[in-house]
């Protein structure tokens, strides 16, 4: 009986950490810049933009699965693996990610300030300060890892629910979008949107964030591979949410 309880407890922790890692990547992908880009592309390409969305989802899943497997099994962070491939490459990658992270997170805090302004009528500057304080508190909590594992999925579900609400109320041409997802009007014109979406979702630090989260929580080595493979089943539910978002 005791062994069964330990096994159930272990599976519960694994599932919580897994979903925390998944939603960490998902919520990181949907920032102000990403929303601005998808809005612009939707305006320019209309229903044909669905092809770029579908193509980027397929590329994203393949890239994320491979990166997660390599990092988790090796137990090393992305920059360490890059240094093993080519000495010094990891330091360059880390420097670029830090620079990009600073730029994008400034945008994220500013976007959160604008969101608070819309919801509560508070000045965007004050909203940005409030967002920054909340982030600092979360990361200074002693048991921040557990807090993040619990908080991130909750915020992710709220985000997806809000996106679903917007999708229903705007009444997009779903039927036409489904057709254009495989038969767009101009394949060549959609190359740039595909590259932009892929870069915004599995480019930079985002693609490493989920795997690093698992490593931080002690899930590494070949024995952790089944957990990464199980992620493939979980991700089947997320592309649908992202498709709704970008439509």
C-alpha positions, 0 to 999 in steps of 0.5 A, spaced: 500 500 500 505 504 501 509 503 495 503 504 491 502 511 494 509 513 493 508 511 486 501 515 485 505 521 489 511 521 484 506 520 478 502 526 480 509 530 481 511 528 474 504 530 471 505 537 475 512 539 473 510 536 465 504 541 465 508 547 468 514 546 463 509 545 457 505 552 459 511 555 461 513 555 453 506 556 451 505 562 455 512 565 453 510 564 446 504 569 446 507 575 448 505 582 445 510 582 439 507 575 437 500 578 438 502 584 434 505 579 428 499 575 428 494 580 427 498 584 422 499 577 418 491 576 419 490 582 416 494 581 410 493 574 408 486 573 411 484 566 411 490 564 408 494 565 414 491 558 417 496 555 412 502 558 416 499 557 422 498 549 421 505 549 418 509 552 424 505 548 429 508 542 425 515 544 425 514 547 432 512 540 435 518 536 431 523 542 434 521 542 441 520 534 441 527 533 439 530 539 443 527 536 449 529 529 448 537 531 447 537 536 453 533 532 458 537 525 456 544 529 457 542 532 463 545 539 460 542 545 458 542 548 451 548 552 452 552 546 455 550 542 449 552 547 444 559 548 447 560 540 446 558 541 439 562 547 437 567 550 443 564 557 444 558 556 441 554 556 447 557 562 450 555 566 444 548 562 444 547 564 451 549 572 450 544 572 444 538 569 448 540 574 454 539 580 449 533 577 446 530 576 453 531 583 456 528 586 449 522 581 449 521 581 457 521 589 457 515 588 451 512 583 456 512 587 462 509 593 458 504 589 455 502 586 461 501 594 463 497 595 458 492 589 459 491 592 466 490 598 464 484 595 459 481 591 465 482 596 471 483 603 468 490 603 471 495 607 468 499 603 464 506 605 467 503 603 474 500 596 471 507 595 469 510 596 476 505 592 479 507 586 474 514 587 475 513 586 483 508 580 482 514 577 478 519 579 483 515 576 489 514 569 485 521 568 483 524 570 490 519 565 494 523 560 497 519 554 494 518 558 487 519 552 483 512 549 486 509 556 486 511 556 478 509 549 477 502 550 480 501 558 477 503 557 470 498 552 468 492 556 471 495 562 468 495 558 461 488 556 462 485 563 463 489 565 457 486 560 453 479 561 456 480 568 454 482 567 447 477 562 446 472 567 448 475 572 443 474 567 438 467 566 439 465 573 439 469 575 433 466 569 429 471 568 424 470 564 417 472 557 420 470 553 414 474 558 409 480 558 414 480 550 414 480 550 407 486 555 406 490 551 411 492 546 406 490 550 399 492 558 401 492 563 395 499 564 395 504 559 398 510 563 396 507 569 400 507 565 406 514 563 407 515 569 411 509 568 416 511 561 417 519 563 419 516 569 423 511 564 427 516 559 428 522 564 430 517 567 435 515 560 438 521 555 438 526 560 437 530 564 442 530 561 450 522 559 449 524 552 446 529 551 451 525 553 457 521 547 458 526 542 458 530 546 462 524 546 467 524 539 467 532 539 468 531 543 474 526 539 477 531 533 477 528 529 471 534 528 467 537 522 464 535 516 460 530 514 465 526 521 464 525 519 457 518 516 458 516 523 461 518 527 455 515 522 450 509 522 454 509 530 452 507 528 445 500 526 447 499 532 452 501 537 446 496 534 442 491 538 446 495 545 445 496 546 438 488 546 437 488 552 443 494 555 439 490 555 432 484 558 435 489 564 438 492 565 431 485 565 427 
